[in-house]
Amino acid sequence: MGLDNKIDNASEQVAGKVKEGVGRATDDERLEAEGRQEQASGHLKQAGEKIKDMFRS
């Protein structure tokens, strides 16, 4: 897995976690849901990269 992809996926997960926390703190359900969606997207991309790496080996 390329370092750039690892960083991008991790930053997407962190940004999602922050959005979710801010949404929860401000009682903004939409922002909270958007944060959860970003986290899931980051996890999914990371899993896809790991699968690609398995086939490259």
C-alpha atoms as a printed R data frame, in Angstrom:
   type eleno elety resid chain resno       x      y      z
1  ATOM     1    CA   MET     A     1   0.000  0.000  0.000
2  ATOM     2    CA   GLY     A     2   1.469  3.318 -1.024
3  ATOM     3    CA   LEU     A     3   2.335  5.776  1.684
4  ATOM     4    CA   ASP     A     4   0.272  8.490 -0.007
5  ATOM     5    CA   ASN     A     5  -2.808  6.274  0.028
6  ATOM     6    CA   LYS     A     6  -2.251  5.360  3.682
7  ATOM     7    CA   ILE     A     7  -2.032  9.019  4.620
8  ATOM     8    CA   ASP     A     8  -5.084  9.968  2.549
9  ATOM     9    CA   ASN     A     9  -7.196  7.176  4.039
10 ATOM    10    CA   ALA     A    10  -6.081  7.931  7.575
11 ATOM    11    CA   SER     A    11  -6.734 11.639  7.172
12 ATOM    12    CA   GLU     A    12 -10.207 10.911  5.820
13 ATOM    13    CA   GLN     A    13 -10.927  8.752  8.850
14 ATOM    14    CA   VAL     A    14  -9.644 11.412 11.245
15 ATOM    15    CA   ALA     A    15 -11.619 14.160  9.518
16 ATOM    16    CA   GLY     A    16 -14.726 12.000  9.781
17 ATOM    17    CA   LYS     A    17 -14.105 11.382 13.462
18 ATOM    18    CA   VAL     A    18 -13.752 15.130 14.065
19 ATOM    19    CA   LYS     A    19 -16.923 15.900 12.105
20 ATOM    20    CA   GLU     A    20 -18.819 13.253 14.013
21 ATOM    21    CA   GLY     A    21 -17.634 14.674 17.337
22 ATOM    22    CA   VAL     A    22 -18.498 18.253 16.368
23 ATOM    23    CA   GLY     A    23 -21.885 17.122 15.133
24 ATOM    24    CA   ARG     A    24 -22.537 15.333 18.388
25 ATOM    25    CA   ALA     A    25 -21.385 18.323 20.467
26 ATOM    26    CA   THR     A    26 -23.505 20.799 18.503
27 ATOM    27    CA   ASP     A    27 -26.462 18.419 18.179
28 ATOM    28    CA   ASP     A    28 -26.143 18.539 14.374
29 ATOM    29    CA   GLU     A    29 -27.319 15.127 13.194
30 ATOM    30    CA   ARG     A    30 -26.409 15.827  9.573
31 ATOM    31    CA   LEU     A    31 -22.788 16.680 10.415
32 ATOM    32    CA   GLU     A    32 -22.555 13.666 12.678
33 ATOM    33    CA   ALA     A    33 -23.839 11.368  9.920
34 ATOM    34    CA   GLU     A    34 -21.466 12.959  7.411
35 ATOM    35    CA   GLY     A    35 -18.583 12.223  9.784
36 ATOM    36    CA   ARG     A    36 -19.591  8.589 10.134
37 ATOM    37    CA   GLN     A    37 -19.840  8.333  6.353
38 ATOM    38    CA   GLU     A    38 -16.331  9.754  5.880
39 ATOM    39    CA   GLN     A    39 -14.934  7.309  8.412
40 ATOM    40    CA   ALA     A    40 -16.591  4.376  6.668
41 ATOM    41    CA   SER     A    41 -15.311  5.585  3.318
42 ATOM    42    CA   GLY     A    42 -11.765  5.806  4.653
43 ATOM    43    CA   HIS     A    43 -11.981  2.305  6.120
44 ATOM    44    CA   LEU     A    44 -13.358  0.923  2.855
45 ATOM    45    CA   LYS     A    45 -10.602  2.533  0.785
46 ATOM    46    CA   GLN     A    46  -7.988  1.212  3.167
47 ATOM    47    CA   ALA     A    47  -9.411 -2.302  2.857
48 ATOM    48    CA   GLY     A    48  -9.359 -1.999 -0.934
49 ATOM    49    CA   GLU     A    49  -5.706 -0.974 -0.859
50 ATOM    50    CA   LYS     A    50  -4.844 -3.956  1.341
51 ATOM    51    CA   ILE     A    51  -6.565 -6.302 -1.100
52 ATOM    52    CA   LYS     A    52  -4.639 -4.784 -4.001
53 ATOM    53    CA   ASP     A    53  -1.406 -5.262 -2.058
54 ATOM    54    CA   MET     A    54  -2.222 -8.928 -1.467
55 ATOM    55    CA   PHE     A    55  -2.532 -9.533 -5.210
56 ATOM    56    CA   ARG     A    56   0.689 -7.635 -5.980
57 ATOM    57    CA   SER     A    57   2.749 -9.936 -3.763
